[in-house]
């Protein structure tokens, strides 16, 4: 793949994530979504850059802002949109909402409790070690869940076992609504890595190439059998914790966020590699996908009431 092809594909992942977030807002406002949505607008470089060079058999654990991970991994956005809308054609037949999963793509989803993915990630890492296929686990989490007790114990165990886990903190400095400096003593989450016997690095999460380079280095270390790493991505969350929540009211933060728009930041580099026509073609292709996803989600059927308990127990399918 040439650098131009690579950069166009990176941009496509970011642009599709941005537009899908906007689609979710429309679906929410129109009443098609039965629950909350947690948007990842402003964090597109983190997911696209981190996942871009993963293997098909690698594992991914996401957190609440899940559509970026699913899209970057190549999941079907029609089925993602349908799942958000609680439709039977979604990945979990409408029973998961933003708790998406697709084991065939290595996307193992997220737990209902913040911080629950840490031990699950180490467990998946142990599975990878037993299989001996040099698989790697990407475990995404936010700055808020970094302070859950499961984080430290899981990172410690991962180092003891030399688990092939890359812990990736998307630090937007707000958790749900509490400023980072009021909840966390260390200047950076990555500073904790030394205490767990693993390398830690903090990079600009608005720069997809910086994210890609840092995560790829951690992935290579994990594949060699040298153990886990902690990568902290400093970025911004443009939206409230969830749609319907009040915003935290930090005007200066939002000004910084929009000034560091990851799509605009990457466009400066992309325009040196690709023509405006080629970039426009990528955007047009995304727009077609978004329209198709909207129609699919809105027009898909809801699950039947009698299927409510299906898929919860072994041998009981809907």
N, C-alpha and C positions, 0 to 999 in steps of 0.2 A: 504494500500500500504506500503510495507516494505521500509526501507531507501534505499536499493539497487535498488529496482524498481523505487523509486522516483528519485534517482540520475541518473539512466540510462535514464529516460524520460527527465529530465532536460538537460542532455548532448545531447540527440537526438534533442531537440528543438534548442539548440545552434549550433550544428554541421550542422543541416539542414539549418539554417539561413545563416551560413558562406558559405556553398556550393551553396545555392541559389543565394547569392550575386555574387559568382564566375560565376554561370550560366548566370546571367544578363550581366556580363562583356563580356562573349563570344557572347551572342545574340547582344549586342551593337556593338561589333567589327565586327561582320558578317553582320551588316546592317539590322537586323530584328527589331530593336527598332526605332520607328519614332521620339522619343524625348529624353529628358534628363533622366538619372537615378541618384538617390541619394542613394548611398550604405551605409549600416550600419555596414560594416566590423569593428570589434573591439568593437562593442556595443551590442554584442549578449547576454551578461549576464543581461543587463538592461531589455530588453523586455521579455526574457524567465523567469527571476526571478520575475518580477513584475506581469506578467499575469498568472503565473503557477497555482495559487490557486483561481483565480477568478471563479465566478459562470457563468453558461451558459447564464443567463439573465442580467449579468452586462454589462455596456456600456464601449466602448473604443474609444477614439479620438486619432489618431496618428498624427505625423507630417511627414516631407518629406522623412525620411528614413523608409518607411512604411513596407517593407517585413517582418521585424522581428516581428512586432505586428501581422500581418496577420498569419504568420506561428505559432507563439506562441499561437494564439487563435484557431488554428486548421482549418484554411481555406485551401481549395484545392489548392496545389501549381501548378497543371496543369492550372487551371483557372487564378491564379495569373500571371503566366508566359505569358499566352495568352493575358491577359489584358495589360501587359507591352508592348507586341508586337502589340497592336492595333487590336487584332483579335475578331471576332464576338463571339467566345466561352469564352471570358473573363467575369469577374464578372460584368462589365458595358458594355458588348458587344463591347469592344474595344474603348470606348469613354472616358475612365477615365485615362488610363495609370497608373502612380504610385498613382493616386488619387483613391485608392481602397476602397471599402465599401462592407459590407455584413451584412445588418440589422438582418438577421436571426442568425448571430453569435454575434450580439451586436457591431460589428465594424462599427461605424458611419462615418468613413473616416476622411478627413481633408479638410479645406478650401483652396482656392487658394491663399489667402493672409496670410502671417505669423502673428500669433497672433489671427486669427479669430476663432480659436477653443476654446478660453477661455470663451467667453459668451455662446457659444453653449454647452459647458460642464456644465455650471451652469443651462442652460435650461434643459438639460437632467437630471440633478440632481433634478430639480423641478418636472419633470415628474415622476422620481422614488419616490419622496416623496408623490406625489398625489396617485400613485398606491399603496403605502403602503406595498410593497413586500421586503423592505430592500435591494433594488438593490444599486449598487455602480458604480460610474463613475471614470474611470482612464483617466486622461487628460495629455497626454505626450506633452512636448515642449522642445525646445532647449534654450541654454543660450542667443542666439541672440533675439529670440522672447520674452524672459522674460522682455525685455526693451520696448516692445510695450505697448501703453497706455491701451489696453484691458486687460493686465495681472493684473494690480493692481486693477482696478475697478471690475473685475470679481471675484478676490479672496476676495475682501472686501464684495461684495454682497453674495458670497458663505458663508462667516462667519456669516453675518447678518441673512441669512436664514437657517443656519446650514445644508447646502447642503451636501449630501453624495458624495463629490468629493475628489479624491486624485490627487492633482497636482504633476506631476512627471517631474522634470527638468533633462534632459540628458545634462549635462554640459561638452562639449568637449573642451571648452575654446577658440573656434575659430569662433563661429557663422558661417558666410560664409567664411570670410578671415581676420577678425579683432581680434587681441588678446584680451582675456577677460579683462585684466587689463586696456586696453585702452578704453573700452566701459562701464565698470561697476564699480561703486565706492565701493560697499560692497565686502568683501572677498568671500562671498558665497551667492548664490541666496536664500538659506534657511534662511539667516539672516533676510530676509524681512518678514518672517512669523509672527513674533511677532507684527508687525505693522498692520497685518490683523486679529489679534486675533485667530491665529491657531498655532498648533505646527509645528516646522520645524526641519528637520534633514538632515545632509549631510553624505553620506556613500560612500564606495568604489564601484563604478559602474562596476568594473571588477570582482567583487566577487558575483557570483549568489546567494549564500546563504545569504550574507549580504543584498543584494537587496531584496530578498524574505522575509526576516525577517522584514525589515523596512516597506515595502509596505504592508505586511500582518497586521502589527500593525495599520497602517493608515486605512486599509480596515475595520478592526474590529471596530475601533473608528467610522467610517462613518456608519456602519451597526447599531451601538447602537443608532444612532441619535445624536451623539456628534459633528457632523460637519466635515469640511474639514481639510486636512493636506497638507503640502508641503514637498515633499521628493526630495532631490537633489542627483543625482548620478554623481559622478566624474569619467569621463571615457575619452577615446581617440577615435578620428575618424581617421581611417587609410587612407582613400581616400579623394580626393578633395571634395568640396561641391557637385559637380556633375561631372559626367564623361564628359570630354571635357573642363572642367575648368582648369586653371593652378593651380598647388599646391601652398601652402603658403610658402613652403621652410624652414620648421623648422626641421632640422635634429635631434636635441636633443629631440624634441617632439616625432618624429617617433621612435627613439631608446627607449624612455620610453614606448611608445605604445606597441611595440612588446615585450618588457620585461614584460609587464603586460597583455599579451594575455589572455583573460578570459577563453578560452578553455583549454589552458595549465595550467592555475591556478586551474581550477576545476578538471583537470585530476589527480592532486596530491591527491585529496580527493577521487575521483571516483575509483582509482585503489586500494584503501583500502577496498572498498565495493564490487566491481565487478571484475571478471576475465578478462584477456586480450581477451579471446575468446568472452565473452559477449559484451565487448566494440566493438570489431571488427564486431560483428553481427549487432550492431546498425549502425555502419558506412556503412556496406555493404547495409543495408536496405535503408539508405539515398541515397546512390549512385544510386540505382535502381529508386528511386523516381525522382532524378534529371534527369536521362536519359529519363525517361518517360515524364517529364515536358517539356524537350527540344523538343522531337518529337511532342508532342501535340501542343506546341506553334508554332513551325515552320510550321507544316502541317495544322493548322487550317485556315479556310477561313477568309478573311477580311469582314467587314460589307459592305453591298450594298450601293451605293451612295444615293439611294432613302430613306434609313433608317436614314440619317444624323440627321433629326429633331425628330426622334422617341424617346420616353422616356423623352422628355424635358417638356412635358405638360401633365396634367391629361387627360386620355382618349385617348392619342395618343401614342400607343406602336409600336415599330419597328416590 
